[in-house]
Amino acid sequence: MNCSSCCFPALTTDVEVHSLEEASSPENLISLPLKKSRDYRSFVFIEHVDFGLLLLLAHKRNKGSHYQLPGGHIDTLEIQHFGLKRAALIAAIREVYEETGLSFSSSPKRLIFMAFPGSPDGSLKGRFYFRVSISDSDSVNSSTSPASCIKSASGENFYLRLSDEHVGFKFEKDYRVATNDIRKHSGGKNSQALCVYYGKLRMS
C-alpha cells in the first residue's frame, strides 16, 4: 500500500451512553424485531502512551498467523434500538473487553470516534473506527487472575486477558510495520484505515 500525505480529522464522539451495561442488556433488546441490516463493524486503535499501537495475534486456517485490531460486529438489535453511531460505540467497548479484558464501560468518552471524510455515516464501508489512549494503569491485574492473563510478546510489562480467538499480543511503535501486520484483517480495510489515521493514505 502506497501512503502519502492526507488529512484525517479526529472527531470527539457525540455518542451519549450513560450506562453501557444497561444499554446492551439482552433484557432491553429481546422484544425488538429483528430486521436485515448491513454488516457493520467497530474497531479500535488502542495506543499506549509509551509502547505504541496494540495488535492482537490470531491464527486462522485460511490466513495463517496474523495481527488484528480489537473489534467486531455491531449487533443489529442495538442498531435498531440505539441508532448506528451509539451502537457502534457500544460494540467497540464490548468487543475490546471481550478480546482484551480492557474495560471502558464506565468511561465511554475515552473512545474518540474517527470519521472518514466523505462518508455519510463516518464509516469506511461499514467499518467504524475509534481510538483510545492507554497507560500502564490500564494493564489487566495479573495478580487477581494470573492463569488467564498474558504478558505482551514485545516485552513490555503489560497484561491482557485474551479471548479464545487470540493467542498473543504486541505493541508496535512503527505504524508502517503495524499497517503491514494487519493487512490480512477485515479484507485489508483496517490497514487502509490505519494509513488514513496517520495521514498517509493515497488512493491508488
N, C-alpha and C positions, 0 to 999 in steps of 0.2 A: 504494500500500500504506500502510495506516494503522499507525502504530507508537506504542506506549505502553510503560510500564514492565513488564518481565518478567524473571524470574530465569533465568539460564543458567549452570549450573555448568561450570567448566573443569576437566577431569579429566586428571591426568598419565597418559599411556598406560601400560597394564600389558603391552603387547606386547613380548616379548623377542625381538629379532632380532640375532644376533651377527655374521652375515655376510650382508648383503643380496645381494651378488654371487653367493654360493654358494646362497642360498635361492631366488633367482629364475632360476637357471641352467636352460636348456632341458634339459640332460642329466639334471637331477634331477626333471623333470616329465614327460618324454616317455613314460614307462611307465605313467603314471597314466590310469585310464579316464575318458573324457570323459562327463560327465553334464549333463543340462539343469540350468541354475541361473538364479536370479533375476538380473535385470540390476542388478548392484551397481556403484557408482562411488565414487571417492575424490576429494575436492577439498581444496585447502589455502589458508588465509588466510595469505599471506606479508606480514608487516608490517615495513617498515623503521623503525628506531627514530626517525628524523627525518623521513622523507618520507611515510609513510603506507602504505596498502594497495596491493599490486602488482596491476595489472589488465592482462590481455593483450588486444590488439586483433585481432579476427578479421573476416573478410568471408565471409559465406555468401550463396548466391544467394537463399534464401528468407527470410533475416533481415536482409540488408544488413550494414553495418559495425556491430559491437557489441563490448562488452568481456566478457571471461570470467575466471573464476578458473582457475588452473592445476589440472589434474586430468584424470581419465579413468576408463576401465573397469577393474574388478578382474578379473583372469583367473580363469576357472572352475577351471583346474588348480591354481592357487595356493590357492584356497579349499579345495579337496579335500585338498590336501597339508598346509597350514599352519593351517587354520581361518580363519574370516571376519575376525576382528579383525587377526590377523597379516597376512593377505593384503591387507587394506585399507591398512595401513601400508606394506607393500612396494609396492603400486600407487601410493600417494601419492608416495613418494620417486622411483619410476621415472618417473612422469608429469611431475613437476616437473623432473627432469633433462632429459627429452626435450624439454620445451616451453620451458625457460628456460636450461638449462646449469648451474643451481644444483645442487650435489651435497650430499646429506645421507646418503649410503650409509655413510659412516664414523662418522656421529654421528646415528643414527636417533632417539635420545631427545630431540633438539632439537624434534621434532614432538610437539605436545601434542594428544591426542585430545579432541574436543569432543562430548560425549554429549548427545543430546536427551532431556529428561525424558519419561518415559512410554513410551519406545521400548525394546522388549526387547533389541535389539542396539545401541542408541545412535545409530542412523542416522535420517535424515529420508527416509522412503520409499525406503530402499535407497541413499541417498547418505551417505557417511561424510565427516566434516569434521575436519581437523587445522589447527592454527595453528603458525606458526614465526616467530620474530623474527630479522631480519637486520640487518646494518650494512654500512658501506662495504667492509669487508674481504671480504664475500661477493660483491662485484661480479666478474663473469667477466673474466678477464685479457684485455683487448683487444689487448695487445702480442704475445701468442702466436698469436692467430688474428684479426687485425683485420678481415678480409673477412667473417667470419661473425658478428661482434659488432655489436649495435645499442645505441645510447645511448637513455636514457629520453626519451620525447617530451615529458614535463613539465619537462625542463630539468636534472634532477639529473645529476651526473657518475657515473652508474651504468650498467653494461653487462650485457646478457644475450645468450646465443646462442639465438635463437628457432627453433622448428620451422617447417616449411613452412606449417603451418596458421595461423600468426600473422604479422601484418605490422608490429607495433609493440607498445609497452607504455608504461604511465604509472604514476605513484604518485598516490594520491588520499587527502588528509587528511580530507576531509569525507565521512563514511560515509553520510550521506543521499544525497549525489551518487553514491557508489560503489554503493549499493543500487539506484538508478535505472539506473546504467550497465550493470549485469549482469542486468537484468530479463528479457532475452531468452535468457539462458543456462540450459540444463538445465531448461527448462519453468518457469522462474521460481522453482525451489526454492532456487537459490543466493542469490537476492535475499532470499528468506524467511529462509534460514539466517543471512545477514549481519545482518538485523534482530534475530534471536534472539541472535546472538553479542554484539551491543551492548546487549542487554537492553531492546529497544524493540519487540518484536513483540506485536501484538494480533490474534488470530484474528478475522476479520470474517465 
